[in-house]
Amino acid sequence: AEFGWTGAAGTDAKLPAADTVWTQVGSGTLAVGKPVTLSWDNGQGLEFRRTISVDDKYMFTVRDVVVNKGAEPATLYPYALISRHGTPHTLGYYILHEGLIGVLGDAGLKELTYSDVMKEGGSQRFEGKIGGWLGITDKYWAAALIPDQTATYSGALRLASPRTPTSKEAFQADYLRAGLVIPPASRKGVESRIFAGAKQVDLIERYEDASGIKQFDLLIDWGWFYFITKPLYHLINWFYKLLGNFGLAILAVTVLVKLAFFPLANKSYESMAKMKKLQPEMEQLRERFKDDKAAQQQELMKLYQKEKINPLAGCLPILVQIPVFFALYKVLFVSIDMRHAPFFGWIKDLSAPDPTSLFNLFGLLPFAVPEYFAIGAWPVIMGITMWLQMQLNPPQPDPMQQAIFNWMPVLFTFLLASFPAGLVIYWAWNNILSMSQQAFILKKQGVKIPLKENIVRIFGPLLSLVGIAKADKGAKS
């Protein structure tokens, strides 16, 4: 980060630069509550003074003052910049922004990745803005310039210099304020700030409220579902303070989400129960019009209308869960507050994948498993609960559709194995709650739950083979 002054075109005044050697006024090192003041005289009638202070969360305040000892007025333009040399390693996920970022006056939130900026015309400049901030962000950390929120400035998110055979490319976020005229025998100054620390939600919000920094909370990438993600974080955080465990907080929030969507889910499950009651009639219709698909669909729709059933109602709970699932994923992924938060047993970090693996019996066998085979205990639990929930339904008449239902839990087990453990625990717990609710409604509607029959249907042939093998072995002996 660099703060300084630039002169008007044609001026020959010496100004402090990156290699300027300043003199400390007084003594002591920079610390919280102990600012440091530096001075430098250009030998042409201008003395520059800089006071740097910092709080305990790495918000730096830089106050620059110019004393004009000459006979002529001086016009100087204050600037500040953050530069990054070389393209850092990024996670590369679409769910998280890493790169240049800022809220520049009324231009709203601007996010540019490193690859965006390196494209021709990728840099962006913003003229005549008031309020906001700009900088460079990583997943959990950021450096952000915060100009005087009442002053007019021009800002830029840009490629400062391209890569050359002898140097790396440089990215830069900077702003330039309007000229400051310092009359002879007088002094004038400006104050700027730079935050260089962890993106803790409460801390960022506190800075925004206390200092009036425009939309500083957007330094944390809440995403498209901002209206769900941020409240969900605060709800989880409230339960965490109450229960003392982020995992338990996630389980508690899951219960609240289920309660919120309880009426919708009830209607959906009731519709599914009615459809199960109609299975014999539906099979008769399919058999009667098996050679005329159009007539078959028409008769099925008439049956649905007669019984007041919406065949799409069963999809509603899943569709409603998707934004909540994505929002929770976002919270666990981007919030540093979740980082290294333990659950119970082997889960030491809810923001990281389950560290165990099915393929070495969850650590019982003495060898490491490649990352792509790391199917942890919680993903397996999630897959089992998903499979059991699906077995509450009778087998699908279409063999292809039934095959999809059979393999879907396996697919999701592998898919979610690399997701944060907190998210997998949420999904498994949600499956258990949904399964309980669905079973209760089916029983209430007088519909038989074919769980045992489905398990026998799927595993019966395997059990029969085991039985035959045992019988054959006994006969030989």
LINPEJO-V951852 format. One record per backbone hydrogen bond with DSSP energy under -1.0 kcal/mol. NH is the residue of the N-H (numbers start at 1). CO is the residue of the C=O. Records with the same first field share a line. If there is no record, write none. Layout:
NH = CO + CO
This chain:
2 = 81
4 = 79
6 = 77
11 = 8
20 = 17
23 = 39
25 = 37
31 = 34
34 = 31
36 = 52
38 = 50
39 = 23
40 = 48
42 = 46
47 = 67
48 = 40
49 = 65
50 = 38
51 = 63
52 = 36
53 = 61
55 = 59
58 = 55
60 = 194
61 = 53
62 = 192
63 = 51
64 = 190
65 = 49
66 = 188
67 = 47
68 = 186
69 = 45
74 = 182
76 = 180
77 = 6
79 = 4
80 = 175
81 = 2
82 = 173
84 = 171
86 = 169
96 = 93
99 = 137
100 = 112
101 = 135
102 = 110
103 = 133
104 = 108
105 = 131
107 = 104
110 = 102
112 = 100
117 = 113
118 = 114
122 = 119
124 = 157
126 = 155
129 = 153
133 = 103
134 = 145
135 = 101
136 = 143
137 = 99
138 = 141
142 = 197
143 = 136
144 = 195
145 = 134
146 = 193
151 = 148
153 = 129
154 = 176
155 = 126
156 = 174
157 = 124
158 = 172
160 = 170
161 = 170
164 = 167
170 = 161
171 = 84
172 = 158
173 = 82
174 = 156
175 = 80
176 = 154
177 = 78
178 = 152
180 = 76
182 = 74
185 = 68
188 = 66
190 = 64
192 = 62
193 = 146
194 = 60
195 = 144
196 = 58
197 = 142
199 = 140
200 = 198
204 = 200
205 = 201
206 = 202
207 = 203
208 = 204
209 = 205
210 = 206
211 = 207
216 = 213
218 = 215
219 = 216
220 = 217
222 = 220
228 = 225
229 = 225
230 = 226
232 = 228
233 = 229
234 = 230
235 = 231
236 = 232
237 = 233
238 = 234
239 = 235
240 = 236
241 = 237
242 = 238
243 = 239
244 = 240
249 = 245
250 = 246
251 = 247
252 = 248
253 = 249
254 = 250
255 = 251
256 = 252
257 = 253
258 = 254
259 = 255
260 = 256
261 = 257
262 = 259
265 = 261
266 = 262
267 = 263
268 = 264
269 = 265
270 = 266
271 = 267
272 = 268
273 = 269
274 = 270
275 = 271
276 = 272
277 = 273
278 = 274
279 = 276
282 = 278
283 = 279
284 = 280
285 = 281
286 = 282
287 = 283
288 = 284
289 = 285
292 = 289
296 = 292
297 = 293
298 = 294
299 = 295
300 = 296
301 = 297
302 = 298
303 = 299
304 = 300
305 = 301
306 = 302
307 = 303
309 = 304
313 = 310
315 = 312
319 = 315
320 = 316
321 = 317
322 = 318
325 = 321
326 = 322
327 = 323
328 = 324
329 = 325
330 = 326
331 = 327
332 = 328
333 = 329
334 = 330
335 = 331
338 = 335
341 = 338
343 = 347
347 = 344
348 = 346
350 = 341
352 = 349
358 = 375
361 = 358
362 = 357
364 = 361
365 = 360
367 = 365
373 = 370
374 = 371
375 = 373
380 = 376
381 = 377
382 = 378
383 = 379
384 = 380
385 = 381
386 = 382
387 = 383
388 = 384
389 = 385
390 = 386
391 = 387
392 = 389
393 = 390
402 = 398
403 = 399
404 = 400
405 = 401
406 = 402
407 = 403
408 = 404
411 = 407
412 = 408
413 = 409
414 = 410
415 = 411
416 = 412
419 = 416
421 = 352
422 = 350
424 = 420
425 = 421
426 = 422
427 = 423
428 = 424
429 = 425
430 = 426
431 = 427
432 = 428
433 = 429
434 = 430
435 = 431
436 = 432
437 = 433
438 = 434
439 = 435
440 = 436
441 = 437
442 = 438
443 = 439
444 = 440
445 = 441
446 = 443
447 = 442
454 = 450
455 = 451
456 = 452
457 = 453
458 = 454
459 = 455
460 = 456
463 = 459
464 = 460
465 = 461
466 = 462
467 = 463
468 = 464
469 = 465
470 = 466
471 = 467
472 = 468
473 = 469
474 = 470
475 = 471
476 = 472
477 = 473
